[in-house]
């Protein structure tokens, strides 16, 4: 499953479902897909996401036998943080489907 986050203030961001669900939880929102945040709720969601990412700042576990590199939570959250910040700046809501 893929989840796409949209707002009028920024380009769409698409994430794998499990990562998107984790980001929604960090934002303090239900994991319902599709879903939305009203413009007045976006600043708090952004604050909660940034706080959760900062609390989870441990370096990612590396598996020497894995074929793919491990991506940290901070790197995975960066595009969504940028989208939320743009939505806050322009006073827009955010939707995901």
Gaussian input, Z-matrix of N, CA and C with variables (Angstrom, degrees):
# hf/3-21g

backbone

0 1
 N
 C     1     B1
 C     2     B2     1     A1
 N     3     B3     2     A2     1     D1
 C     4     B4     3     A3     2     D2
 C     5     B5     4     A4     3     D3
 N     6     B6     5     A5     4     D4
 C     7     B7     6     A6     5     D5
 C     8     B8     7     A7     6     D6
 N     9     B9     8     A8     7     D7
 C    10    B10     9     A9     8     D8
 C    11    B11    10    A10     9     D9
 N    12    B12    11    A11    10    D10
 C    13    B13    12    A12    11    D11
 C    14    B14    13    A13    12    D12
 N    15    B15    14    A14    13    D13
 C    16    B16    15    A15    14    D14
 C    17    B17    16    A16    15    D15
 N    18    B18    17    A17    16    D16
 C    19    B19    18    A18    17    D17
 C    20    B20    19    A19    18    D18
 N    21    B21    20    A20    19    D19
 C    22    B22    21    A21    20    D20
 C    23    B23    22    A22    21    D21
 N    24    B24    23    A23    22    D22
 C    25    B25    24    A24    23    D23
 C    26    B26    25    A25    24    D24
 N    27    B27    26    A26    25    D25
 C    28    B28    27    A27    26    D26
 C    29    B29    28    A28    27    D27
 N    30    B30    29    A29    28    D28
 C    31    B31    30    A30    29    D29
 C    32    B32    31    A31    30    D30
 N    33    B33    32    A32    31    D31
 C    34    B34    33    A33    32    D32
 C    35    B35    34    A34    33    D33
 N    36    B36    35    A35    34    D34
 C    37    B37    36    A36    35    D35
 C    38    B38    37    A37    36    D36
 N    39    B39    38    A38    37    D37
 C    40    B40    39    A39    38    D38
 C    41    B41    40    A40    39    D39
 N    42    B42    41    A41    40    D40
 C    43    B43    42    A42    41    D41
 C    44    B44    43    A43    42    D42
 N    45    B45    44    A44    43    D43
 C    46    B46    45    A45    44    D44
 C    47    B47    46    A46    45    D45
 N    48    B48    47    A47    46    D46
 C    49    B49    48    A48    47    D47
 C    50    B50    49    A49    48    D48
 N    51    B51    50    A50    49    D49
 C    52    B52    51    A51    50    D50
 C    53    B53    52    A52    51    D51
 N    54    B54    53    A53    52    D52
 C    55    B55    54    A54    53    D53
 C    56    B56    55    A55    54    D54
 N    57    B57    56    A56    55    D55
 C    58    B58    57    A57    56    D56
 C    59    B59    58    A58    57    D57
 N    60    B60    59    A59    58    D58
 C    61    B61    60    A60    59    D59
 C    62    B62    61    A61    60    D60
 N    63    B63    62    A62    61    D61
 C    64    B64    63    A63    62    D62
 C    65    B65    64    A64    63    D63
 N    66    B66    65    A65    64    D64
 C    67    B67    66    A66    65    D65
 C    68    B68    67    A67    66    D66
 N    69    B69    68    A68    67    D67
 C    70    B70    69    A69    68    D68
 C    71    B71    70    A70    69    D69
 N    72    B72    71    A71    70    D70
 C    73    B73    72    A72    71    D71
 C    74    B74    73    A73    72    D72
 N    75    B75    74    A74    73    D73
 C    76    B76    75    A75    74    D74
 C    77    B77    76    A76    75    D75
 N    78    B78    77    A77    76    D76
 C    79    B79    78    A78    77    D77
 C    80    B80    79    A79    78    D78
 N    81    B81    80    A80    79    D79
 C    82    B82    81    A81    80    D80
 C    83    B83    82    A82    81    D81
 N    84    B84    83    A83    82    D82
 C    85    B85    84    A84    83    D83
 C    86    B86    85    A85    84    D84
 N    87    B87    86    A86    85    D85
 C    88    B88    87    A87    86    D86
 C    89    B89    88    A88    87    D87
 N    90    B90    89    A89    88    D88
 C    91    B91    90    A90    89    D89
 C    92    B92    91    A91    90    D90
 N    93    B93    92    A92    91    D91
 C    94    B94    93    A93    92    D92
 C    95    B95    94    A94    93    D93
 N    96    B96    95    A95    94    D94
 C    97    B97    96    A96    95    D95
 C    98    B98    97    A97    96    D96
 N    99    B99    98    A98    97    D97
 C   100   B100    99    A99    98    D98
 C   101   B101   100   A100    99    D99
 N   102   B102   101   A101   100   D100
 C   103   B103   102   A102   101   D101
 C   104   B104   103   A103   102   D102
 N   105   B105   104   A104   103   D103
 C   106   B106   105   A105   104   D104
 C   107   B107   106   A106   105   D105
 N   108   B108   107   A107   106   D106
 C   109   B109   108   A108   107   D107
 C   110   B110   109   A109   108   D108
 N   111   B111   110   A110   109   D109
 C   112   B112   111   A111   110   D110
 C   113   B113   112   A112   111   D111
 N   114   B114   113   A113   112   D112
 C   115   B115   114   A114   113   D113
 C   116   B116   115   A115   114   D114
 N   117   B117   116   A116   115   D115
 C   118   B118   117   A117   116   D116
 C   119   B119   118   A118   117   D117
 N   120   B120   119   A119   118   D118
 C   121   B121   120   A120   119   D119
 C   122   B122   121   A121   120   D120
 N   123   B123   122   A122   121   D121
 C   124   B124   123   A123   122   D122
 C   125   B125   124   A124   123   D123
 N   126   B126   125   A125   124   D124
 C   127   B127   126   A126   125   D125
 C   128   B128   127   A127   126   D126
 N   129   B129   128   A128   127   D127
 C   130   B130   129   A129   128   D128
 C   131   B131   130   A130   129   D129
 N   132   B132   131   A131   130   D130
 C   133   B133   132   A132   131   D131
 C   134   B134   133   A133   132   D132
 N   135   B135   134   A134   133   D133
 C   136   B136   135   A135   134   D134
 C   137   B137   136   A136   135   D135
 N   138   B138   137   A137   136   D136
 C   139   B139   138   A138   137   D137
 C   140   B140   139   A139   138   D138
 N   141   B141   140   A140   139   D139
 C   142   B142   141   A141   140   D140
 C   143   B143   142   A142   141   D141
 N   144   B144   143   A143   142   D142
 C   145   B145   144   A144   143   D143
 C   146   B146   145   A145   144   D144
 N   147   B147   146   A146   145   D145
 C   148   B148   147   A147   146   D146
 C   149   B149   148   A148   147   D147
 N   150   B150   149   A149   148   D148
 C   151   B151   150   A150   149   D149
 C   152   B152   151   A151   150   D150
 N   153   B153   152   A152   151   D151
 C   154   B154   153   A153   152   D152
 C   155   B155   154   A154   153   D153
 N   156   B156   155   A155   154   D154
 C   157   B157   156   A156   155   D155
 C   158   B158   157   A157   156   D156
 N   159   B159   158   A158   157   D157
 C   160   B160   159   A159   158   D158
 C   161   B161   160   A160   159   D159
 N   162   B162   161   A161   160   D160
 C   163   B163   162   A162   161   D161
 C   164   B164   163   A163   162   D162
 N   165   B165   164   A164   163   D163
 C   166   B166   165   A165   164   D164
 C   167   B167   166   A166   165   D165
 N   168   B168   167   A167   166   D166
 C   169   B169   168   A168   167   D167
 C   170   B170   169   A169   168   D168
 N   171   B171   170   A170   169   D169
 C   172   B172   171   A171   170   D170
 C   173   B173   172   A172   171   D171
 N   174   B174   173   A173   172   D172
 C   175   B175   174   A174   173   D173
 C   176   B176   175   A175   174   D174
 N   177   B177   176   A176   175   D175
 C   178   B178   177   A177   176   D176
 C   179   B179   178   A178   177   D177
 N   180   B180   179   A179   178   D178
 C   181   B181   180   A180   179   D179
 C   182   B182   181   A181   180   D180
 N   183   B183   182   A182   181   D181
 C   184   B184   183   A183   182   D182
 C   185   B185   184   A184   183   D183
 N   186   B186   185   A185   184   D184
 C   187   B187   186   A186   185   D185
 C   188   B188   187   A187   186   D186
 N   189   B189   188   A188   187   D187
 C   190   B190   189   A189   188   D188
 C   191   B191   190   A190   189   D189
 N   192   B192   191   A191   190   D190
 C   193   B193   192   A192   191   D191
 C   194   B194   193   A193   192   D192
 N   195   B195   194   A194   193   D193
 C   196   B196   195   A195   194   D194
 C   197   B197   196   A196   195   D195
 N   198   B198   197   A197   196   D196
 C   199   B199   198   A198   197   D197
 C   200   B200   199   A199   198   D198
 N   201   B201   200   A200   199   D199
 C   202   B202   201   A201   200   D200
 C   203   B203   202   A202   201   D201
 N   204   B204   203   A203   202   D202
 C   205   B205   204   A204   203   D203
 C   206   B206   205   A205   204   D204
 N   207   B207   206   A206   205   D205
 C   208   B208   207   A207   206   D206
 C   209   B209   208   A208   207   D207
 N   210   B210   209   A209   208   D208
 C   211   B211   210   A210   209   D209
 C   212   B212   211   A211   210   D210
 N   213   B213   212   A212   211   D211
 C   214   B214   213   A213   212   D212
 C   215   B215   214   A214   213   D213
 N   216   B216   215   A215   214   D214
 C   217   B217   216   A216   215   D215
 C   218   B218   217   A217   216   D216
 N   219   B219   218   A218   217   D217
 C   220   B220   219   A219   218   D218
 C   221   B221   220   A220   219   D219
 N   222   B222   221   A221   220   D220
 C   223   B223   222   A222   221   D221
 C   224   B224   223   A223   222   D222
 N   225   B225   224   A224   223   D223
 C   226   B226   225   A225   224   D224
 C   227   B227   226   A226   225   D225
 N   228   B228   227   A227   226   D226
 C   229   B229   228   A228   227   D227
 C   230   B230   229   A229   228   D228
 N   231   B231   230   A230   229   D229
 C   232   B232   231   A231   230   D230
 C   233   B233   232   A232   231   D231
 N   234   B234   233   A233   232   D232
 C   235   B235   234   A234   233   D233
 C   236   B236   235   A235   234   D234
 N   237   B237   236   A236   235   D235
 C   238   B238   237   A237   236   D236
 C   239   B239   238   A238   237   D237
 N   240   B240   239   A239   238   D238
 C   241   B241   240   A240   239   D239
 C   242   B242   241   A241   240   D240
 N   243   B243   242   A242   241   D241
 C   244   B244   243   A243   242   D242
 C   245   B245   244   A244   243   D243
 N   246   B246   245   A245   244   D244
 C   247   B247   246   A246   245   D245
 C   248   B248   247   A247   246   D246
 N   249   B249   248   A248   247   D247
 C   250   B250   249   A249   248   D248
 C   251   B251   250   A250   249   D249
 N   252   B252   251   A251   250   D250
 C   253   B253   252   A252   251   D251
 C   254   B254   253   A253   252   D252
 N   255   B255   254   A254   253   D253
 C   256   B256   255   A255   254   D254
 C   257   B257   256   A256   255   D255
 N   258   B258   257   A257   256   D256
 C   259   B259   258   A258   257   D257
 C   260   B260   259   A259   258   D258
 N   261   B261   260   A260   259   D259
 C   262   B262   261   A261   260   D260
 C   263   B263   262   A262   261   D261
 N   264   B264   263   A263   262   D262
 C   265   B265   264   A264   263   D263
 C   266   B266   265   A265   264   D264
 N   267   B267   266   A266   265   D265
 C   268   B268   267   A267   266   D266
 C   269   B269   268   A268   267   D267
 N   270   B270   269   A269   268   D268
 C   271   B271   270   A270   269   D269
 C   272   B272   271   A271   270   D270
 N   273   B273   272   A272   271   D271
 C   274   B274   273   A273   272   D272
 C   275   B275   274   A274   273   D273
 N   276   B276   275   A275   274   D274
 C   277   B277   276   A276   275   D275
 C   278   B278   277   A277   276   D276
 N   279   B279   278   A278   277   D277
 C   280   B280   279   A279   278   D278
 C   281   B281   280   A280   279   D279
 N   282   B282   281   A281   280   D280
 C   283   B283   282   A282   281   D281
 C   284   B284   283   A283   282   D282
 N   285   B285   284   A284   283   D283
 C   286   B286   285   A285   284   D284
 C   287   B287   286   A286   285   D285
 N   288   B288   287   A287   286   D286
 C   289   B289   288   A288   287   D287
 C   290   B290   289   A289   288   D288

   B1=1.4457
   B2=1.5319
   B3=1.3113
   B4=1.4517
   B5=1.5193
   B6=1.3268
   B7=1.4621
   B8=1.5231
   B9=1.3240
   B10=1.4594
   B11=1.5175
   B12=1.3462
   B13=1.4591
   B14=1.5213
   B15=1.3497
   B16=1.4612
   B17=1.5205
   B18=1.3165
   B19=1.4588
   B20=1.5193
   B21=1.3108
   B22=1.4660
   B23=1.5280
   B24=1.3273
   B25=1.4591
   B26=1.5270
   B27=1.3587
   B28=1.4738
   B29=1.5277
   B30=1.3009
   B31=1.4627
   B32=1.5284
   B33=1.3131
   B34=1.4674
   B35=1.5245
   B36=1.3326
   B37=1.4579
   B38=1.5279
   B39=1.3225
   B40=1.4574
   B41=1.5198
   B42=1.3239
   B43=1.4653
   B44=1.5147
   B45=1.3404
   B46=1.4513
   B47=1.5234
   B48=1.3207
   B49=1.4566
   B50=1.5126
   B51=1.3255
   B52=1.4665
   B53=1.5217
   B54=1.3248
   B55=1.4686
   B56=1.5252
   B57=1.3229
   B58=1.4697
   B59=1.5287
   B60=1.3219
   B61=1.4695
   B62=1.5314
   B63=1.3227
   B64=1.4655
   B65=1.5270
   B66=1.3304
   B67=1.4702
   B68=1.5288
   B69=1.3280
   B70=1.4616
   B71=1.5224
   B72=1.3319
   B73=1.4629
   B74=1.5238
   B75=1.3331
   B76=1.4657
   B77=1.5259
   B78=1.3290
   B79=1.4608
   B80=1.5253
   B81=1.3354
   B82=1.4567
   B83=1.5067
   B84=1.3126
   B85=1.4571
   B86=1.5197
   B87=1.3246
   B88=1.4579
   B89=1.5271
   B90=1.2968
   B91=1.4613
   B92=1.5267
   B93=1.3133
   B94=1.4510
   B95=1.5281
   B96=1.3204
   B97=1.4637
   B98=1.5146
   B99=1.3092
   B100=1.4620
   B101=1.5293
   B102=1.3292
   B103=1.4567
   B104=1.5185
   B105=1.3317
   B106=1.4604
   B107=1.5129
   B108=1.3250
   B109=1.4653
   B110=1.5219
   B111=1.3182
   B112=1.4634
   B113=1.5227
   B114=1.3128
   B115=1.4633
   B116=1.5241
   B117=1.3321
   B118=1.4646
   B119=1.5304
   B120=1.3467
   B121=1.4633
   B122=1.5323
   B123=1.3196
   B124=1.4679
   B125=1.5329
   B126=1.3503
   B127=1.4705
   B128=1.5323
   B129=1.3207
   B130=1.4570
   B131=1.5293
   B132=1.3232
   B133=1.4666
   B134=1.5285
   B135=1.3224
   B136=1.4635
   B137=1.5178
   B138=1.3230
   B139=1.4616
   B140=1.5232
   B141=1.3335
   B142=1.4661
   B143=1.5237
   B144=1.3238
   B145=1.4605
   B146=1.5255
   B147=1.3298
   B148=1.4634
   B149=1.5303
   B150=1.3260
   B151=1.4639
   B152=1.5306
   B153=1.3225
   B154=1.4629
   B155=1.5217
   B156=1.3137
   B157=1.4661
   B158=1.5226
   B159=1.3311
   B160=1.4686
   B161=1.5302
   B162=1.3187
   B163=1.4724
   B164=1.5261
   B165=1.3081
   B166=1.4607
   B167=1.5249
   B168=1.3354
   B169=1.4651
   B170=1.5221
   B171=1.3158
   B172=1.4657
   B173=1.5226
   B174=1.3164
   B175=1.4609
   B176=1.5222
   B177=1.3204
   B178=1.4608
   B179=1.5221
   B180=1.3216
   B181=1.4623
   B182=1.5261
   B183=1.2902
   B184=1.4538
   B185=1.5245
   B186=1.2856
   B187=1.4554
   B188=1.5225
   B189=1.2997
   B190=1.4596
   B191=1.5245
   B192=1.3367
   B193=1.4595
   B194=1.5261
   B195=1.3186
   B196=1.4704
   B197=1.5254
   B198=1.3114
   B199=1.4618
   B200=1.5192
   B201=1.3224
   B202=1.4559
   B203=1.5186
   B204=1.3380
   B205=1.4710
   B206=1.5240
   B207=1.3216
   B208=1.4627
   B209=1.5217
   B210=1.3242
   B211=1.4565
   B212=1.5260
   B213=1.3250
   B214=1.4622
   B215=1.5325
   B216=1.3127
   B217=1.4623
   B218=1.5244
   B219=1.3251
   B220=1.4675
   B221=1.5255
   B222=1.3235
   B223=1.4629
   B224=1.5249
   B225=1.3169
   B226=1.4663
   B227=1.5308
   B228=1.3281
   B229=1.4629
   B230=1.5292
   B231=1.3206
   B232=1.4661
   B233=1.5332
   B234=1.3311
   B235=1.4718
   B236=1.5243
   B237=1.3285
   B238=1.4598
   B239=1.5196
   B240=1.3209
   B241=1.4717
   B242=1.5255
   B243=1.3234
   B244=1.4668
   B245=1.5263
   B246=1.3380
   B247=1.4614
   B248=1.5227
   B249=1.3302
   B250=1.4617
   B251=1.5275
   B252=1.3262
   B253=1.4667
   B254=1.5262
   B255=1.3298
   B256=1.4670
   B257=1.5264
   B258=1.3290
   B259=1.4671
   B260=1.5234
   B261=1.3278
   B262=1.4709
   B263=1.5225
   B264=1.3147
   B265=1.4793
   B266=1.5256
   B267=1.3305
   B268=1.4705
   B269=1.5314
   B270=1.3405
   B271=1.4614
   B272=1.5170
   B273=1.3198
   B274=1.4678
   B275=1.5168
   B276=1.2958
   B277=1.4462
   B278=1.5190
   B279=1.3165
   B280=1.4650
   B281=1.5204
   B282=1.3235
   B283=1.4661
   B284=1.5219
   B285=1.3218
   B286=1.4604
   B287=1.5108
   B288=1.3228
   B289=1.4797
   B290=1.5066
   A1=108.66
   A2=116.15
   A3=122.81
   A4=108.80
   A5=116.46
   A6=122.23
   A7=107.24
   A8=116.62
   A9=122.00
   A10=109.58
   A11=115.87
   A12=123.26
   A13=107.40
   A14=115.98
   A15=120.21
   A16=110.79
   A17=114.78
   A18=123.94
   A19=106.73
   A20=116.87
   A21=120.48
   A22=111.84
   A23=117.04
   A24=121.59
   A25=114.48
   A26=117.98
   A27=119.43
   A28=109.47
   A29=116.01
   A30=120.83
   A31=109.94
   A32=116.51
   A33=121.33
   A34=110.65
   A35=115.50
   A36=122.81
   A37=107.10
   A38=117.60
   A39=122.10
   A40=109.29
   A41=115.70
   A42=122.86
   A43=109.37
   A44=115.70
   A45=119.99
   A46=108.22
   A47=116.53
   A48=122.15
   A49=114.87
   A50=117.99
   A51=119.75
   A52=112.02
   A53=116.75
   A54=120.69
   A55=109.52
   A56=117.14
   A57=121.05
   A58=110.99
   A59=116.82
   A60=120.63
   A61=109.59
   A62=117.01
   A63=120.41
   A64=110.69
   A65=117.67
   A66=121.30
   A67=110.39
   A68=117.40
   A69=120.56
   A70=110.86
   A71=116.61
   A72=120.23
   A73=110.39
   A74=117.12
   A75=120.72
   A76=111.27
   A77=116.81
   A78=121.61
   A79=111.37
   A80=116.83
   A81=120.49
   A82=112.89
   A83=117.21
   A84=121.81
   A85=109.37
   A86=115.40
   A87=119.16
   A88=108.31
   A89=115.34
   A90=119.37
   A91=111.99
   A92=115.75
   A93=121.64
   A94=110.11
   A95=115.59
   A96=122.16
   A97=106.21
   A98=119.41
   A99=128.79
   A100=112.12
   A101=113.79
   A102=120.06
   A103=110.79
   A104=114.92
   A105=119.29
   A106=110.69
   A107=114.35
   A108=122.91
   A109=107.57
   A110=116.07
   A111=119.61
   A112=108.03
   A113=117.01
   A114=121.92
   A115=111.73
   A116=117.67
   A117=120.24
   A118=112.80
   A119=117.62
   A120=121.54
   A121=113.48
   A122=117.21
   A123=120.97
   A124=112.48
   A125=120.28
   A126=118.21
   A127=113.51
   A128=117.70
   A129=120.60
   A130=110.85
   A131=117.48
   A132=120.85
   A133=110.24
   A134=116.79
   A135=121.30
   A136=110.53
   A137=117.25
   A138=120.84
   A139=110.80
   A140=116.48
   A141=120.12
   A142=111.75
   A143=117.04
   A144=120.11
   A145=110.52
   A146=116.81
   A147=120.03
   A148=111.44
   A149=116.81
   A150=121.26
   A151=110.62
   A152=117.15
   A153=121.08
   A154=111.62
   A155=116.87
   A156=120.32
   A157=110.29
   A158=116.85
   A159=120.43
   A160=111.13
   A161=116.93
   A162=120.74
   A163=111.46
   A164=116.61
   A165=122.09
   A166=109.78
   A167=116.62
   A168=120.65
   A169=113.83
   A170=117.42
   A171=119.85
   A172=109.15
   A173=117.33
   A174=118.52
   A175=110.07
   A176=117.46
   A177=119.58
   A178=111.32
   A179=114.60
   A180=120.85
   A181=108.04
   A182=116.78
   A183=119.69
   A184=109.27
   A185=114.91
   A186=121.88
   A187=106.87
   A188=116.57
   A189=120.97
   A190=112.34
   A191=117.49
   A192=121.07
   A193=113.06
   A194=117.01
   A195=120.65
   A196=110.23
   A197=115.30
   A198=120.77
   A199=112.38
   A200=117.12
   A201=121.31
   A202=110.60
   A203=116.94
   A204=118.85
   A205=110.74
   A206=116.26
   A207=122.24
   A208=107.94
   A209=116.74
   A210=122.22
   A211=108.62
   A212=116.77
   A213=121.15
   A214=111.39
   A215=115.15
   A216=121.08
   A217=110.58
   A218=116.74
   A219=120.37
   A220=111.36
   A221=116.91
   A222=119.84
   A223=111.61
   A224=116.67
   A225=119.25
   A226=111.44
   A227=116.94
   A228=121.42
   A229=113.31
   A230=117.71
   A231=121.04
   A232=113.77
   A233=120.44
   A234=118.71
   A235=113.16
   A236=117.23
   A237=120.54
   A238=110.94
   A239=117.15
   A240=120.68
   A241=109.78
   A242=117.20
   A243=121.00
   A244=110.94
   A245=117.00
   A246=120.95
   A247=110.50
   A248=117.00
   A249=120.64
   A250=111.43
   A251=117.52
   A252=121.07
   A253=110.86
   A254=117.28
   A255=120.53
   A256=110.50
   A257=116.37
   A258=120.25
   A259=110.96
   A260=116.98
   A261=120.87
   A262=109.92
   A263=115.83
   A264=121.04
   A265=111.86
   A266=116.75
   A267=121.00
   A268=113.23
   A269=117.73
   A270=120.60
   A271=113.39
   A272=116.81
   A273=122.05
   A274=111.58
   A275=115.55
   A276=121.97
   A277=110.98
   A278=116.50
   A279=122.52
   A280=107.86
   A281=115.15
   A282=120.86
   A283=108.72
   A284=116.06
   A285=120.87
   A286=108.65
   A287=113.54
   A288=120.15
   A289=109.48
   D1=140.23
   D2=173.74
   D3=-114.26
   D4=146.51
   D5=177.05
   D6=-123.42
   D7=129.78
   D8=179.46
   D9=-112.40
   D10=124.31
   D11=176.39
   D12=-94.48
   D13=133.75
   D14=-178.95
   D15=-133.52
   D16=149.08
   D17=171.85
   D18=-155.29
   D19=156.20
   D20=179.30
   D21=-70.29
   D22=-17.36
   D23=-172.60
   D24=-92.95
   D25=-2.87
   D26=-172.13
   D27=-157.22
   D28=161.21
   D29=176.35
   D30=-66.43
   D31=152.77
   D32=178.34
   D33=-63.91
   D34=146.33
   D35=177.20
   D36=-120.09
   D37=125.28
   D38=178.46
   D39=-113.16
   D40=132.75
   D41=-179.59
   D42=-131.02
   D43=156.09
   D44=169.64
   D45=-62.67
   D46=148.33
   D47=-174.11
   D48=-55.80
   D49=-44.54
   D50=-177.86
   D51=-65.10
   D52=-36.73
   D53=177.90
   D54=-70.27
   D55=-43.69
   D56=179.80
   D57=-61.54
   D58=-41.59
   D59=178.61
   D60=-62.32
   D61=-43.17
   D62=178.13
   D63=-61.54
   D64=-40.56
   D65=179.06
   D66=-66.12
   D67=-40.60
   D68=178.01
   D69=-61.91
   D70=-41.47
   D71=177.07
   D72=-62.06
   D73=-42.88
   D74=179.03
   D75=-63.53
   D76=-30.17
   D77=178.64
   D78=-77.27
   D79=-5.67
   D80=-178.97
   D81=78.01
   D82=23.92
   D83=-177.37
   D84=-111.60
   D85=161.09
   D86=175.79
   D87=-66.84
   D88=160.81
   D89=-177.81
   D90=-94.73
   D91=25.24
   D92=179.66
   D93=-73.33
   D94=129.06
   D95=175.75
   D96=-125.23
   D97=121.29
   D98=5.15
   D99=-78.15
   D100=164.69
   D101=179.94
   D102=-160.87
   D103=178.98
   D104=-177.57
   D105=-158.61
   D106=158.54
   D107=171.88
   D108=-121.83
   D109=133.34
   D110=173.31
   D111=-70.85
   D112=155.60
   D113=-178.00
   D114=-53.51
   D115=-38.72
   D116=-177.85
   D117=-72.49
   D118=-15.59
   D119=179.31
   D120=-94.48
   D121=-12.93
   D122=-175.94
   D123=-65.09
   D124=-42.91
   D125=-179.57
   D126=-57.50
   D127=-40.09
   D128=179.48
   D129=-68.46
   D130=-39.63
   D131=177.77
   D132=-62.95
   D133=-40.97
   D134=177.38
   D135=-63.17
   D136=-44.71
   D137=179.68
   D138=-60.93
   D139=-44.78
   D140=-179.15
   D141=-65.74
   D142=-39.13
   D143=178.90
   D144=-64.78
   D145=-45.70
   D146=178.84
   D147=-61.68
   D148=-40.80
   D149=179.22
   D150=-63.99
   D151=-44.39
   D152=179.91
   D153=-65.20
   D154=-40.00
   D155=178.72
   D156=-65.84
   D157=-42.02
   D158=179.27
   D159=-64.16
   D160=-35.52
   D161=179.13
   D162=-71.45
   D163=-23.73
   D164=-178.60
   D165=-105.66
   D166=48.55
   D167=-173.55
   D168=-92.28
   D169=12.87
   D170=177.46
   D171=-66.36
   D172=144.99
   D173=177.53
   D174=-62.82
   D175=145.36
   D176=-178.31
   D177=-64.65
   D178=146.28
   D179=176.85
   D180=-68.23
   D181=130.18
   D182=178.81
   D183=-103.49
   D184=133.89
   D185=178.49
   D186=-108.72
   D187=108.75
   D188=-175.83
   D189=-63.12
   D190=-21.77
   D191=179.98
   D192=-90.07
   D193=-9.30
   D194=-178.11
   D195=-76.34
   D196=146.29
   D197=178.98
   D198=-84.04
   D199=-20.11
   D200=-176.37
   D201=-110.94
   D202=146.00
   D203=176.56
   D204=-70.56
   D205=151.89
   D206=177.94
   D207=-88.10
   D208=132.91
   D209=-178.52
   D210=-106.50
   D211=129.52
   D212=-178.10
   D213=-70.71
   D214=159.32
   D215=176.77
   D216=-60.54
   D217=-39.70
   D218=-179.78
   D219=-60.51
   D220=-42.50
   D221=179.03
   D222=-69.17
   D223=-37.42
   D224=178.33
   D225=-67.36
   D226=-34.64
   D227=-176.46
   D228=-81.16
   D229=-20.11
   D230=-173.50
   D231=-52.93
   D232=-48.93
   D233=179.48
   D234=-62.15
   D235=-38.04
   D236=179.26
   D237=-69.34
   D238=-38.26
   D239=175.67
   D240=-60.88
   D241=-43.30
   D242=178.36
   D243=-62.70
   D244=-41.65
   D245=178.68
   D246=-62.89
   D247=-46.78
   D248=-179.97
   D249=-63.70
   D250=-40.47
   D251=178.86
   D252=-63.06
   D253=-40.08
   D254=177.82
   D255=-66.06
   D256=-38.58
   D257=178.09
   D258=-64.79
   D259=-39.87
   D260=177.08
   D261=-62.86
   D262=-47.09
   D263=-178.43
   D264=-58.21
   D265=-41.68
   D266=-177.11
   D267=-94.75
   D268=-0.69
   D269=179.42
   D270=67.34
   D271=38.26
   D272=-178.57
   D273=-106.41
   D274=155.72
   D275=171.42
   D276=-81.51
   D277=172.79
   D278=178.53
   D279=-131.22
   D280=137.50
   D281=176.76
   D282=-124.59
   D283=156.48
   D284=172.56
   D285=-141.86
   D286=146.95
   D287=179.97
   D288=-146.78

